[in-house]
Amino acid sequence: MIRLLFLIHRYLGIALGLVVTLWCLSGFVMMYVQYPDLDAEERLAGLESLKLETCCRLPTNFSNIVLDRFRVEMFDSRPVLRLMDGAYQYVIDLLTGEYLASFDEAETQRSAAIAAKEFGLSGQPRLLGVIEQDQWTVYPAYHSHRPLYHFVMNDSAGTEFYVSSTTGEVVQLTTSRARFWNWMGAVVHWLYPTMLRQHAGAWLQTVIWLTIVSIFLTVIGIYIGLRQYKVRRNRRKSPYRGWALWHHYTGLVFGLFTLTWLVSGLFSVNPWGALEGRDYFEENQRLRGAVLDFEDVRDFIFSLPRNYIPGSTVRLEGSLVDGQLNLVVSDLKGVRVRLQGDALIPDPLPEDFFTRAGHLIRPGIPVQESDWITTGDAYYFNHHEARPFPVYRIEYDDGERIYLDSVSGELVFAVDRERQWLRW
């Protein structure tokens, strides 16, 4: 039996040693360089100032759909309404009232030139082509935006960006530095070559089973190393010499670190949904307090020309919180201000809303503690991605935590027992 374990460890080590080494080295790169991801807030820097002087018209035959939220911002120097339904959105030209199901090359090139200027990029964007996906747009999150218009800037940073053909938004931006270091980091570490990652199921199973086999390899190595470590007649504690001796001792020292690292890596991809956690759909619905539909949005939009929008605004976003229309304006630096629905004047949420939010969101579950936090805790923290602070943290008796945005009052993060285990 021990002979078989030696053979398994030897040949699995030959097969997987390089993989584990690359995982380790690429992990160091990922500590300092994250995978390119242009989130909704970062896109603000590429938007024009919101101009509503000649607004607004809406289609008369648009169905009364239920929405998560809506946004008003500029596209190609004209205001548009974005109706958000999960990952999908419906775009309406507020000058003509036309529903924009897709965006052609000409208008996308014009909007790309505007976005490049707002982002502060030098030169004019050049269209490389229309693509379904590449290494930097392989995430399933881009599915609703495909095909993508791929632009390149002739600048020193080697900037490239991608515009959605279905929403007209800039959805990804990379630089030559980010691409280079991610080929050294995330692409290697997550096994992210496009040919594999585009098949999400196959990619996930590959990562899971390679990690499981690597854990098996490490456990066998630790067992063999401990078994072989004993005082012999010649007073040596190892039967090996040369490189094999170094492998024996370093394996004993670093084997446990490698094992814990591999196990934590396995759980980080949440194998087979073991630590999936809840989606907090019901909690979000209770916090909203009502349903937002197109008729609600229509009523608000028709009041816009008669109201004042702060001059630095690039986005106006609306949602429901506690049964009331919740309006937040953002400038290109990401500074957000909550406005009163009628007069569009600054109207911060009262402290009373936050103190009763815990019982509103999860009625019947006692609140253990609630307070404002201005720095991260064990579950809500900055790591590559900057999270908004301050937030209102609510801790329940059952251990669950909910974090509310200080401006909009919306649920921005939540952890249940499964997610807590995943974190640790």
N, C-alpha and C positions, 0 to 999 in steps of 0.2 A: 504493500500500500504506500509506504513512504517513498519507494522508488517511483511510483506513478506520480506522486505529488511533486517530486523533483522534476520529472519530465514535463509535467503540466506547467510548472512555474517557469522552467527554462524556455519553452517554446511560446507560451503566452507572453513572456517578457520580451522575446524577440519580436513578436507580432505587435504588441501594444506599447512597448517601452517608448518608442518615438512619439506615439499619440499622447501618452501621459505627459511626456516632457514638453511637447508643444502646448498642451493645455496649460501647463504650469507657466511657461514663459509668456504665452499670450495673455494669461491672466494678469501678469505684472503690467503689461501694456494697457489693459483695460482699466486698471486702477487710475490711470491718468488721462486716457482718451476714450470718450464714450462713442457708441455707434451713432452716426448722424441721424438726428430726429428733429425736424422743424415742427414744434408743437403749435397749438392754436394761438398762444400768447406771443410766441416769437414771430408769427406771421404778421402781427400788428405793425412791426417796423416796416413792412413792405406795402402798407396801405396808404392811400391818399386821405387827406382831411375830408371829413364827411360834409357834403354840400347838398342841401335839401331845398334850395330856393324854388326849383321847378318841379318838385315832387308833390303829389304822388298819385300814381294810377295803379290799379290792381285788376286782374282778370275777373270777369263777371261770372264765368262758368267753372271756377276752380272748386273742387270738392272740399267739403268741410272736414279736413283730416285732423287727427289728434297729433299734437306736436310735443316735443320736449322743451324747445325754446325757439327763439328766432333772433336773427341778427340783421342789422341794417349797416351796410358799408359800401364803399365805392368799388366799382369794377369798370375798367376802361373809361374812366372819367365820368361815370354815371352811377347813380345810387341803385343798389340792388337789395332785395329782401331775400334772406336765406332762411328757409323754414327747415328746422333741424328735427329729424326723426331718427334717433339713434345714430348710426354711422352714415345714414343717407340724408340728403338735403334736396329741397326743391328751390330753385332760384328764379326770382321774378324781377324783371326790369321795371323799376319804379317810375321811369319816364314814360314808357309805352304801355305798361301793364301786361307785357308779354311774358309768358312762361318760357324760360330758357332751359331746354332739355339738354343741350350740348353747346360747345363753344368751338367755332371754326378756327383755322390757322391764322387768318388775318387779325381777328379780334384778340386772339391769344398772344400774338406777337406784339400788338399794341400794349396790352396789359402787362406783358413781360418787361417791356421797356420802362413802363411806369414803375413796376415793382423794383427793377434794378436800380432806378434812380432813388426811390424811397429807401431801399436797403443801403444806399451809399456806395454802390458798386460802380467802378469806372468803366467807361466804354458802353457799347451797345450789345445786347444779348444776340447771339446767333443761334438759330434753330438747328440742332443736330439731326432731329428727326422725331417721328412719332413712334413710341415704343409701348409694348405691353408691360415690360418690367426689365430691370437690370439688377446689378448687385446691391444698389442702394435703395431700391423700391420693391424689394421682394416680399416685404411684410404683407400679410393678409389685410392689414388696415388700409392698404392702397387699392384694394379690389374695386371699391365703389368709384374710384377716380380714373380707372383705366379706360382707354389708352392715355398715355401721358405725353405731353410735349416736353422734349428734353432740350434745354438751352445751355449754352456755354458762354462765359464772359472772357474776354481777352484781357484779363487782369493778372497781376503778379501772384494772387492767391490761387489761381486756377479754379475759380468758382464755377460750379454747375448747379442748375436748379431745374425743377420739374413742375409743370403746370397741369392741373387736372383738366381733362376734356369734358368732364361732366359738371364741374362747379366753377371752373375758371380760377381757382385758387392756386397759389404757390404751395405745394405740399411737401417739398423736400429741397434741401440746399446742402451742398457739400463743397469742400475745398480740397485741393490736391494734398495738403497736409493731413486732413481728416481721412481721406481715402487711403493714403499710404499707411498710416498707423493702424487703420482698421483692417487692412490686409494682414498686418502683423498681429493684430489683436483680436477683435470680435469675430472676423470671418473665420479665423483658425479656431478660436476657442469654442465658438458655438456651432462649428461645422456648417458655415453659412454660404458655401458656394451656391450660386443661383440654381444650378442644375439639380441640387438636392433640396435646398430650402423652399423652392417653389412648390414642392410636394410636402405640405405641412405634416401629414400623418407619417409618411415614410421618414422624413427628417427627425421627427420627435422620437420614433421608435429606434432609429439608428443611434441617437444620442443616449437614450435610456439604456439600451442593451450594451453599447460600448462601455458605458460607465459601470454597469453591473458586472460585466466581465473583468473590467479593470479593478473593481473592488475585490472580486474573487481572487485575482492575481495577487493583490496586495495582502489579503488575509493569509493566503498560502505562504507568501514570502515571509511574513511575520512569524507564522508558526514554524517554518523551517529554520528561520534564524534563531528563534528561541530554543528549538530542539538541539541545534548544533552548538549552542553557546554553553559550554561546560568545561570544567577543568579536566585536562587529560594528564596522562603519566608524564609527559614532557612539560607539564605546567602551562601549556598553551590552552587558551580558551576557545580557539577556533581551529578547525582542521584545514583551513584554507591559507593560501599564500598569494602574494602579489595582488593583482586586480581583484581576484575572488575574495581576498581578505578585506579589501576596501569595500567591496560590495556587501559583504556580511555585516560589517560594523555600521556603515552608513545606512544600510537597510534597516537595522535595528533602531538607529537613532531617528531616522526620518520616516520610517514605515508608518508609525501611528499618525504623524502629521499628514502623510499622504492619504491614509485611510479616512481620516476625518474630513479632509479636503474633498475627496471623491464623494463621500456620502452627502456632504452638504451640497456639492454640485448636482448630485442626483436629485435631491429634494428641491433644488432651485428651479428645475423644469417641471415640478409638480407631476411626477409620473402617475399616469392613469387617473389623474384628478384626486389623488389621495388627500391633498390638503387644499382643495379648491376654495372652500369658504363660500359664504352666501353672497348673492349679488346685491343685497339690500334694496331690492326693487320696492318691497312694501314700505320700507322706511322712507324711501324717497317719495313715494306716493303720499304718505301721511304728511311729510314735510311740505309738499306742494299744496295740499289741502283742497285741490280742485283739478279739473282737466283743462288744459290749454288747447284750443282748437283754432282753425283758420278764421272763424268769425270774430274771435277775440282779437286776433292780430289785425284783422281788417279795421275794426273799430279804432284801434290805437293808431294805425298807420294814417288813417284819414285825418287824425288830429295833429299829425306831425308838422305840417307847414305853418300851423298857427302857434307853434311852440318854439322856444329858443333852445338850440343845441350848443353847448360849449365849443368855442372855435377850434380847440386843439383835438377834438374828438375824431377818431378814425373808425370807431365801432360803437354801435348802440345795440345792446343785447337785452332781450326780455325773456323772462320765465315767470313761473308762479312759485311763490313762497308764502305759506300760511294763508292760501286762498286769495292772495292779492298779487296784482301784476308787479313784478320786481324788475326795475330798469337799472342797468349799469352801463355807463359810458367808459371807454378806454381811450387813452392817447397812444401815440406810437411808442412810448417808452414803457407801456404796460401799466401806467398809473390808472387805477379804477376809482370811479365815484358812483355811488348809488343816488338815483334821482327819484323825485316824487313823480308819480304817474301822470298827474294832471298838469302841473305847471313846469315840470322838468327842471326843478331846482334841487340842489343837494339835500338829501334826506337820509342820513345814516340810520341804520336799524337801531331801535331802542334796546337798551340792556335787558328790558323785560322779555323781549323775544327770545334771547339766548337762555335766560334762566328757566323759561318754561319749555324750551325746545326738547329737552331730554324726555319729558313725559309725553310731548306731542309726537315724537318720532317712535318711541317704544312704550306705549301705554301699558301699565301693569308691571313693568320691570323697574324695580327701585334704582334710583340714581345714587351711586356711592359718592361720587365727587364730580364737580364740574368747575372749570376755571379757564382763564386765558393763558395761552403759552406763546412765548415769543421766540423760543428756540426749540429745536427738535427733541423728541423723546425716543424711546426704544423702537417705536413703530412709524412715527411720522417725522421725517428728517430729510435734510438735503444730502443727496449723493448723485453727483453729476446733474441731475434734474433739480432745479430750484423750486421748492414748494413755497406757497404764499404763507406769510406770517404777518400779524398774529392770527391764530385760529382759536376757536372755542372748543375745548376738549371736554367730552362727556364720558365718564366711566360708569359702567353699570355694575350691579352686584354680581352678575354672571360673568364678569371679566371682559365683556365686549367694550370697545371704545369707538366713539364717533367724533369726527372733527368737522366743524362748521366754518365756512369762509366768513371772515369778519366784515366783508363788504356786502356780499349778496345773501349771506345766511344759508347758502346751499351746502349740502353734504359733499365735502371734498375728499374724504377718506374715511374708511371704517375697517376695523379688524375684529374678527371673531376668534374663537379658540383655534380653528384650523389655520387661519392666517398667522396667528401668534406662533404656533408650532412651526409653520413654514419659515417665519422670520428667524427663529432661533436655530 
